[in-house]
Amino acid sequence: MLTHDRTQPLAQRLEPTKGEPVRLQLANGLLVRLLHLPNARRASAFIRVAAGSHDAPLQYPGLAHFLEHLVFLGSTGFSAQDGLLAYVRACAGEVNASTRERHTDYFFEAPANKLEDGLARLCDMLARPLFDVAAQLREREVVHAEFVARGQDRNTLVDTAIGQALAYGHPCSGFHAGNRDTLKVEHAAFQVALEDFHQRFYQAGQLQLVLAGPQPLSQLRQLAEQHAGVLRAAPALLQSAAPALLPLRCEALQLQVPAGTAQLSLCFALQGLPAGYPQAVDFLQTWLCHEVEDGLLDTLRSRGWCDAVQVRQVYQHGDQALLSIDFQLSDTANAHNRASIRAALFDWLSFFSDQDDWQPWREEYGRIAQQHLGRASPLQLARYWSDRPLADGQLDSQTLWALRKLLSQLQPGNLLELFSSTAPVPVQRQLGFTLHLQEQPRQPAAVEYWNWHLPGANPLLQPSSPVVQPLHSAAIAGLTCLPGPQSPGQEQDAAFYVRWSFTQAPPHGLFEVLQVALRAQLQLAEQAGVQVRFEQQGSGWQLQLNGRPDVFAPLLANLTHVLVHPPNLAWGQGMRLHRELALRAANEPLVRQLWQRLPELFQAPQVDGYKLLPTPNALALCWAEARYQALAVGVPDALRGQLQQQFAALPGQGHAPKEAPVVAQQGRFWLQSPNSGDEAALVLFYLLPDHLPSTEVAWRLLGQWLESPFFQRLRSELQVGYAVFCGYRQIAGRPGLLFAVQSPNASVAQIAEHIDAFLLAQRERIATLDHEQLQQLRLNLAEYLRNQASCCAAIADLIWASQQSARPLIAAEDLEAIEPDGLRVHFQLLLEAAGGVYGAGNAPSPGGTWNTQSTE
């Protein structure tokens, strides 16, 4: 994949009775789905190619993924500098690509008026890539760096290990990840194979396009016909059926992974699946992963065996699938406990199968689906519909049949049990990646009796009509209420933020106790259309709600009760979670770990004021001394009185927003991560030098101006790293420019030198910046801010950040006031780190004078 993708696939859900896309086939054979979203401000295009890594020539593993990279390097109609990546980034959109076993996806989301130009670039790069050999050689190094990183990724290693248990001959047991050795760019035969693969599969009959946006259907159709016509007309090819997954070659494996907590993966090999399988899986996982008391997850947690469960699709094509149920084990779980988890899963599946057609849960699932799809972004909807066949009106019966077929195959004979941990495994297997993998006997489970329950109706999905409470005429200490953006004909969302600050830092582990206690409420809220985030920011805690305003008051009442009176089990589980924080973080990419730890540098370490371990008394003392402030945006007047009533019940004392801005601490501050590993990562965050709106405008423009050249220079030209990012960001409420790189071959010091050299080289470029170039940057930023202002969550974020730091919001006149000379002045302030620079890496500070904070 080329960039960090902030859009995660929307879980498969039952589609609503209306809002389905219109299907058509263009003259060149391309299948198109058009989805009209009348109230959307953004639009999306999603193209799926019916060819993936398993379709590549056997002599060139990774060719399909390599081609995914190459098409972004320039096409007949657009150079790389003016291609899809650069274009979508310039307008603050999202763009990415992904190669799976039997298909490859390309997609972007951008402001609606950018859809046409984005689609033109997307279709041209797929139809007419340049295949420049020099560019291929450079990109091969990027792909090789990704390959090295994937060799350390747990899911990649687990999935590769699962393949070794399948029946002989199935492609999942082979090696398909490209690297420097398999991608023989210099060989003429490889170039022939590359062009042949592109010619065979990147043609209209093998592609499907989904367009989703506010444009009328007639305009969406015109865009598809105009720009997708560049794709070569050819008939669809019949993809070869894969050999059988079964019988399995072994029933249990043990895998050594580089880092992270122990995990038990119970993977089922499934065959002969009907068309409704994806929906059946999602229906099953909704209840299998539910936080309900005496459900599967709650039961295993209460026994101290596991902390989380995830249903993961390892592979799916045609009527075959590999479905893994991954249990994140506690640090005390042993082999007997793992056997009991397996037995508990089968017993729960039997209990679930015995339900009479699941009617109450099907109805509840439909309500959940309605909330999810109603709030999905254009890109999420485009991805969703790319995965679906034509609706035939029989979806309910199809799904029910598929569910019964699925449950009938979730049996011991189809199961591979894979235990992965950092425990040494002496046996090595070379499968492209080096696997420390060995077979082991399946541990018999003790006979136990279980008391399962399925959840009742989620009261937040259908909240009772609110009793209108009188609005407080006087201001409520600590609460600011503001109107949200209005979109006629569209269901209005709202946002609510509250942040608690403490005179002394709470005891270590207390936040994790509350995190554990809130899990069930957060899941119910998410089902009902409200996203809840509970975060630790410095020594304070922040709670954030986004979504349906009619849910806020009853949800806040539930959250308040849990925050003040966590259930007994949360104390032990929360302390275990605190102990394992470093292990759990090790599952994240190194550069992301460092990014998330930057706020540790923003304030001096505090001595714990509460010297005892986390206890109910310590929590009560925290709340007694806590002060908070809150913001509500977009809550209708009819619901505001009820929200104010629940707000008054929050623990702590309300206080007014800050009046004086937080002064940036100038200097250079360094945090060294203890994670050395085989790769290096560096994150540099340059803070704004002051709180003036004109400064924020200038630095936002600089972030936009630097982003694509930074990516082009460090990733494409120098191949310093495969994870490369530059842009304007706010971290823990502090705005600045962020530079982040993860590299398999350069050291932290060398990455720092490359970033410094890049910035110094931009002085010549900014010296030639003229009014026309600046005006284009201004227009892009203005459009981005307009889109932010039309989205309740986005505008609430801006207002909250402004309120927390006492910074005024930027206005249109601030945007127009900036001139090229002014931008050059601010670029010099960036070079001088006038507002301070905060760095984090997995090595000592890279030269210069840094104030270093030691970490454990």
N, C-alpha and C positions, 0 to 999 in steps of 0.2 A: 504494500500500500504506500501511497505517496505522501500523504499528510495525515496529521491527526484528524480523525473523523469525529466531530462532536455529535453526530446524529447516530444514535444506536438504533438497530432494527426494531420497529414496533412489533410487539408480540402478536402472533397470529390471533385474530379475533373474528367472531362472527360479524359479517358486514351488516350495516343497517339496510332497511328495505329501500331507502333512496340514497342518492349520493354515489351510486356506482358509476364507473367510467363508461364512456361510449367506446365501443370497439369498431375498428375499421382496418382495412388492408390497403396499403398504397399500391400504386401501379407497379412498383418494383418488387412487390411481395412482402414488404415490411409490415408486421403486425403492430398496430398502434392502439393505445388506450388513452383517451382524453378525459380528464377529470376537471370539471368546472368548480372552482372554489370562490364563490362570489365575494366573500369578505376577506380573502387573503391579501396580504401586502407583498408576499413573496411568491415565487413560482419555482418549479423544479422540473428537471428532466432526468430520466432514469433509463438507461439502455442495458439490456441483458444480452450477452452473446452466449449462444448455446454451445460453448466449448470451454473446457477448463484444463486443469493440470493433468487429468487422466487422459485427455485427448492428444497430448503432445507426443511427438515421436519418442519411442523408447530410448533411442540413442542420445537424446538431448533433454534430459529431465530439467524441468523449470522453464522450458521455452515459452509456455503459455503465460507464465507470470512475467517473464522478461518482456514479452510483447506488450503486456499491460503497461510496463514502464516506458517502453519505447514510443508509444503513440503520443505521449505527452511532450516529446522532444522536438516537436515541429512537424508541420504538415505542408502540403502544397499551398494551401491558402493562408496559413498563419504560422509565423515563426514561433519558437518556444517563448520568446519574450512577449509575444502578443497572443499566446495560446490560451487554452481554457484555464490553466492554473493561474497564470498572471491576471487574466481578465476577472475571474471570479473573486480572487483575493482582493483586487483593487476596489471592488464594491462590497467588501466585507461579507462575502458569501461563503458557502461551504462546498468543497469539491473533494472527491476521492474516487478510488477504484479498488476492486477486490477480486482476486482470483480464487475460485473454489474448485472442487474436484471436477465438476461437469459444467460449470458456467463461469462467466466473468462479467462483473458489473462495473458500469461507469455512471457517475451521477453527480449532480450539483444542485444547489439551491441558491437563489440570488433574488434581489429585488425584482418585482414582476416585470418592470420595463427593461430588464437586462436578459430576459429569457431568450429572446430572438438571437441576440449576438452570442450568448452562451451556447445555444443549440447549434448555431452555425459552426462554432469552433469544435464542439463535441463530435458532430457528424463528420466534419472534414478530417479530424485527426484519426478517426476510426477507419475512414474510407481511403485516405491518401497520406499515410505517414511517410516520412522521408527516409528512414532507415540509414541514416548517415553512419558509416562504420566508426569514425572517430567518436561520435556521440555514443555509439553502442559500447565501445571500449570503456568510456567513462562511466556509463550507466551500469555496466557489469560490476564495477567495483562497489557501487551502491547496493546492487542486489546481493553481492557477496557479503557485504556488511550486514544486511538484513538476515542473510542465512546464518551468520555467526550469532547474531542476537537471538534468532529463533531456536538455536541450539541450547539456549539458556532458559527458554520460555517453558513454563510448566505445561500448559495446555498442548503445545507442540510436541513435547516429549511424551506426554500421556497418550495423545492421539497416535503417535508413531508406534508406541508400545502396544496399543490396542490392535493395530494392524497386524502385529506379529502373531496374534492368536486366531486370526481369521483363516478360513479355508484356503488352501494353496491356490494361487492364481488370481486372487482378488487384487485389483490394483491398489486398494488401501494398504496392502502389505508391502508395497514397493516404495521407492524413493522418488519423490517428485519435486523436491525443492532445488531450484537452480543455484549454482555457485560458480566461482571462477573456473573450476575444472570442467563442469558440464556444459557451460555456455561458450562454445568454441567459435567466438566471433571471427577470429582470423581465418577460419577454414571456409572455403568456397561452398562445401557441402552444407555447412550450417546456415549460410546465407540463403541457399536454395530452400532448405527446410523451413526457415523463418518466413520467407516470402510465400511458400506453398501453404503454410499453416494460415497465414493472413488471408490468402486468396480463397482458401476453402471455407473458412469460418467467418471472416469479417465481411459478410455480404448480407443483403437484405433478408433472404430467406432464413438466416440463422439468428437474426436479431429481433428483439421486441423493444418498443419504445413506449414509455409512459410519460405524458405531459400533464402536470397538475398546476393550476394557477387561476387567477381571477379573470383571465381573458375569456370572452365568449367561446363557445365550442367551435364556432365557425372560424374564429381567429386561430385557435389552437390547431385546428385541422390545416389551415393555410400554412402555419409555421412548419408543421410536420411535412407537408407536401413540398414546401419550398426548400427546406434544408436537408431533410432526410433523403431527398432524391439523389444526392451525391453518392449514396450507397449503391453498390453494384447489384443489379437485379440477378437473382439466381434462386433456384428452388431450395427448399429446406432439405437438409441432410438428416437421415435417420441415425441418431446416435446409437452406437452399439450398446447392447445390454451388458451389464457387468456379470461376471461369473458369480456363483453362489457365495454368500457369506458363511454359510454353515456347511459342514460341522466345524465347530471350534477346535483348534489344535491343542488348547489347554484351557483350564478353568480358572486359574489364579496366577497372578504375576506380582512381583515386587520390583519397584522402580526407584532408583535413587535420583533425586532432583537437586539442583544446586542450592536452592533456598526455599523458605516458606514453611508453613505449618504442614503437618501430615494430612493426607487426603485419602479417602476411600472412594474409588470410582466403580460403581456397579453398572457395567455397560451391557446392553442387550443388543444382539444382532437380530434384526427384524427383516422378514421377507414376505412377499405377497401382500403388501399393504394396499388398501383401497385409496381412492382419490381424496377422501376427507381426512387423511392421516394428520396433516399439519394442525388442523383445528382440534382434532382429538387429543394431540399431544399438549396443546396449550390448555385445553379444558382440564386434562389430568394434572398438569403442573400447577394450575391455579389452586387446586385443593391439596395436592401433595405437599406444596411448599407453604401452606397457610399457617399462620401463627396461632391458630385457635388452640385453646387449652385442651389437652388430651389428643391433639392431632399428632401426626408423625414427628414433626420437628420439635414441638413442645415436649413430647415424651422423651425423645433422645437427648434433648438439652437437659431436662430435669435429672436425668441419670448421669449427667456429666460426660457423655460420650462424644457429642459433636456440638458445634456452634452454629452451623449454617448448612443448607442444602440447596443445590442448584440442578435443574434439569437442562442438559446441554446436548445439542444436536451435533454429533461428531461428523456425521456423513448422511446425506440423503440424495438418492437419485432413483427415479422411476418408482418401483415398488419396494426398494431396499432402504434401510436406514440403520444407523448405529446411534442408539440413544443412551447417553450416559447420565446417571444420577450421581452427582458428586457430593460427598459428605465431607465438610471441613471438620476434621477431628480435633478434639481437645488434646491438651498436652499429656493427659493421663490415660487416654484410650489405648488399650492393648489388643492383642490378637483375639482374645475371647470377646471383647467389646465389639470388635469389627464383625465377628460372626453374629453377634446379637443384633447389630444394625441390619445386617443382611436378612436375618430372620424377621425382624420387625417390619422391614420393607415388604416382604412377601405377605406377611400377615395383614398389613394395612391394605395392600393391593387386593387381597381376597375380600377383605371387609368392604372396600370401595366397589368391587365388582358385584357384590351382593345387593347393592342398592337398586330399587325398582325404577329403572330408566332415568334416574337422577333428575327427575322433573324440577324439584325446588332449586337445585344447584344449576340446572340449565337456565332457568329463568334469571337467577342471580348473575350467572355468567353473561347473559345477554345485556343486563344492565351495566355490568362492568365494561363490556365491549363498547356500548354506546358512549360511555364517558371517555374511553381511550381514543376512539376514532373521532369523536367530536372535538377533541383538543389536539389532534395530531397535526404536525407541520406538513406543508406540501411535500417535502422530501420523504417523511415517514409514510405518508399516504401513497406516494409513487412507489416506494419500495414494497409496501404492503400489497398493492395491486399487481406488481410485477411477479409476485409469488403465487397469484391465484388464477385458477381456471375461470372460464366464463360461468357466472352464477346461473344455476338452472332451476332455481326455485325449490330444490330438494335438499338444500344444504343441511337442514336439521336432521333429516333421516340419514343422509350420507354420513354426517358426523357421528351419529349414534351407532351406525353400523361400523364405522372406522374405529370408534372407541372400543367396541366389544372385540373387534379383531385385534386391536393393539393390546388390550388387557390379556387376551388369550395367549399372546406371544411373550408376555413379561413373565417368563417361567425359568426355573433353574437351568434347564437344558440350553437356553439361549444366552446364558449369562457368563460374562467374563468379569472376574473380581480383580481389580487392580489397586494395590496399595502403594502410594508414593510418599516418600519422605526424604529427609537428608541422611537417613541411616545408610551407612556404606553397603554397597552391593558389589562384590568382587568381579562378577561376570560382566564382560563388556561385549556389546554387539555393534558392529559398524554398519549403520544403515543410512549413510549420509551424515546423520547426526550420530554421535557416540552415545549409545544407550547403556547404562548400568542396569541390566535387567536380568531377572532370573525367575524361573517357574517356582511355584511353591504349592504345597497341598492346600486344599480348601479346608479351613478350620471348621469342625462341626459346631453347631450352635446349641447352647443349653435350651431346654424346654422352658418357655416363659409364657405367661398369660398377659394379654394386652387389653386395654380398655379404651377403644378408639371412639372418637367423636368427630363428626363433620361440622363445619361452622353453620350457624344459623344465618339469617338475613343480616346484612351489614346495615345498621340503622342510618349510617351516613349517606348511603346511596339514595334513600328516599326519606330525607329529613322531614319531620312534621312541619306544617306551616308555622312560621315563626310568630310568636306573640309579639306584636309591635311594642317595643319598650320606648318610653319617652326619651328624646335626646337630651343630654346634659347641655344646658345653655352655657354654662361656664366651661372654660377649658379644663380638661382633665390632665393633671400633672403627669408628664411623661408620654402622653399620646397625642400624635398629630394625625388628623384625618384630612385627606385630600381627595378630590374627584379623580377618576381615571379617564383614560381616553374613551370616547364614545364611538361605537361602530353600529349604526342603525341596522337592525335585522340580525344582529349577531349576539349570541349569548355572551354576556359580559363576565370577564374574569376580574379578580381582585387580588390584592397582595397585602400581607400583614407581616411586619417585622417587629421583634422585640429583642433587645440586648441587655443582659444583666452584667454589671460590673461589680467587683468585690474589692473591699479595702485591702484584703490580703488574699493571695492565691489559694483556692480550695485545695484540699488534699489530693495527691496523685491518686488516680483511679476513680474518683467520684464522678467525673464526667462520663467515663465508660459505664459505670453503674446505671446512670440515667439513659445512656444510649441503649443499653440492653432493655431497660424497663419500657422504653418508648416503642420498641420494634413493632408490637402488635398494632398499636394505634397508627403508626406511620403506614403500615400496610393497608389498613381499613381506609385511611384517608386517600391513599393513592388509588384504590379501587373506585372511590367516590369522586375522583377528579380534582384532588388537591395534592400537590406536591409539598412535602414537609421536609425541611432540613434543620437538623439540630447540630450546631458546630461549636467547636472550641476556638475562640479567637484571642490569642494571648492568654491572659488570666480570666477572660470573660467568656460567657456562653451566649449564643445567638440562636433564636428560633425563627424560622421563616416559613410562611404559608403562601402558596400561589395556586389559584384556581377558583372554584365555585364559591362565591361569597356566602351563599345560604348554608354552607357547611361549616364556616369559620367558628361561629359561636358554640355549637355543640361540640365541635372538635376541640376548641380551646378549653372547654370545661373538662373534657376527658384528659387532655394533655396536662392541665394544671394539677389534676388529682394525682396523676402518675409521677409528675416531677416532685411533688411534695411527699408522696407516700409510695415509693417504688415497691413492687412486690418482693417478697423475701428472696425468691430465687435469683433476682437480678443482682443481689450483692455478690454472691459467689461467682456468678457468670461474668459480671462486670469486672471484677478484680482479675479474673483469668484473662479476659480480653485485654486489660491493661498490660499484664505481664507479657502477652504475646504480640504487642503492637509492632515491635521491630520485625518479628517473623512474618506477620501478615503484610507489612509494608514491602517486604522483600519480593512479594509476588508482582508488584508494580514495576514498570520500567524505571530504571535508575533516574533518568532525567525528571520523571514525574515525582519521584520521591523527594528529590531536592527542591523542586518547584514548591511542593506542598509544605516543606519545612522552612521556607524563607521567613514566614512571620515570626519564627523564634528569634530572629535577629532584630526585630523592630523595637524591642524593649529590653531593659536590663533584666537578668534573671531575678526572680523574686524568691525570698525565703518563705517556705510554707508557713502561713499563720496558724494553721490548725495542725498541731504536731501529732495528733492521733491518726490512725488509719481511718479510711472512710467508714463511717458508721451513720446510722440514722440521726444521732445527736449532732455529729459534725455537719450533716446536710442541713438540719434545722438551723444550726448556727450560721451557715452560709446564707440561707434564705433570709434570716433575720437581719443580716447586715447588707444584703444585696440592694443595689439601686438599678433601676432600669429606665429605658426610654423606648418608645414604640412608634411605629408609623403604619397607618392603614391607608391604602390607595384603592379607589374604585369600589368601596363598599357602599351600596345604595342606602339612602336615608332610611328606608323601611327596615333595614337590618342593622343600622349603625347603633341604635340604642341597645339592642341585644348584645352586640359585640362590646360596647362600652361596659355593660354589666359584667361580662366575663373577664374583661380586661382588669376590672377593679379587683377581681379575685386572684390575680397573679401573685405569686410570692414576691416579696421585696417591696421597695418604695419607688414610686415614679419620680423622675426628675426631668427638668427641661433640657432640650438639646444644647449642645455646646455653643457658646457664643464666640469664643476665640479659636482660631484655627490651630491644629496641631502642627508645631514647627518641625520640619524635617531635620533629622540629625545628620549633619554633614560629616563626611568621612568615608572610609572604606571598611566594610564589615564582612567578615568571612566565617562561614560555617562549614566545617569539615565533617562529612559523613563517614562513619566507620566502615561503610560498605566499599571495600576495595574492588573485588570482583575482577573480571577479565577485561572490562571496558572502562572508559573514562567518561564522565559527564560533568558539565559545567553550566550553571545558571547564573546570569548576571542581571540584576534589576536596578536600573537607574531611575531614581525618584525625581519627580518634578521639583524644580528649585523654589517654587512659591505656589500660592493658591489663587493666583489671578486667572480669570477665565481665558484671557489671551494666551497665557502660558499653556493651559490645557489644550486649546485649539492647536497651537503650534506643535506640541508634542504628539498629538493625535495625527496630525499631518505628517510629521517625521516618521511615525510608526508605519503609516501607509506607504510612504515614499521609500522606506528601507526594506520592507518585508520581502518583496520578490527578488530584488538584487542580492539580499543576504542569503536566501535559499539557493539562488542560482550559483552564487560564488562558492559557498561552503559545501553545498551538497552535490551540485551537478559538476562544477568545474574542478574543485579541489578534492572532492570525495572525503572531506574531513569526517563526516558522520552521516548516518541515515535518519536520525531524529534531529531536525534542524528547525528552529522557530525564532521568529522576531516579530514583535508587535507591541502595541499599546495595551496595557493590562492594568487592572486594579487588583492588588493582593492585600487581603485583610483591610480593605478600605483605603489603601494608599495607591495613588496612580503613578505610573511610570512606564518606561520602555523595558521590555523583557527580551533577553537573548538567551537561548537554550540550545545546547548541542550535546548529543551522546555519540561517542565514537569507539569503534573496535580497535583502532590502530594509533590514534593520537593521544597524547597525555593531556591532563588538565592544563598544564602550562602551555602546551602547544596549541590547544584549542583557544586559550586566552590570547595567545599571540596572533592567531588567525582572526579573531574577532577585532582585536586592536588594529590590525593591518587593514581589515575591511573598512572600519570606521574612518581611519585616516585617509584611505583612498577615496572616500565619498566627498572629501573637501573639494576636490577638483570637479566632481559632478555637481555639487550644490552651487558651486560658483557660477555655473552656466544655467541654473534654473531661471526660467523667464516667467512672465505673467501668464502666458497661455498654459504652461505646464502646471503652474500653481493653481490656476482656475480649475483644471480638471481634478486636481486633488481636493479642492474646496467642494466641487460638485459631488464627488463621491462621498465625502464626509457629511455634507448636508443631507444627502439622500439617506445615509446610514442613520443620522440623528432623527430624521423624519420617521423612518421605520421604527426606531426605538420609541419615539413618542407615541406611536400608534399601538404599541404593545404594553399592556399593563405591567407585566413582570419586568420588562426592560426599563420602562420609565420609573417604576418603583425602585429598581436597583440604583438608577442614577440619583434619584432624590435621596435615598437612604445613604448612599456614599457621600453625597454632598452634606447631608445633615450630620453624619458621624464625624466628618473632618472639618465642618464649618466652612466648606468651599461653596461659592455661588455656582449655580448651574450656568453653562455657557448658552449664549443666545446667538441669533442669526447675525447680529451686528458684529459679534466677536469674530465670526468666521470671515466676514468681509474685510475686517480691519487688517488682517495679516497680509504682509507684503513679502516678496522674495528676500529683501534685506533682513526683515524681521525673522524669517525662518532661518536664515544663515546665522543670525545671532543665537538663536535657540540651539542650533546644531552645535555651535561652539560650546554652549553651556553643557550639552550632552557630553562632548569630548572631555570637558573639564570635570565631569561628574559633580556639577555645582550643587545638586540636591542630595548628594550622597549616592553611593553604589553598594548594593548588598549582593554578595556572591556566595554560592554554595557549590561544593564539588566533593568528589570522593578522593581527595588528595590535599596536601597542604596548600596554602594560598600561593598563587602563581606569581610570586615576585611582587615588589612594591611594598608599600606600607599598608598592611591590613590589620585591623583589630579582629583577632581570631577568637571565636567562641568554641570551647571544647564541647563535644557531645559524647553521649554514651552509646 
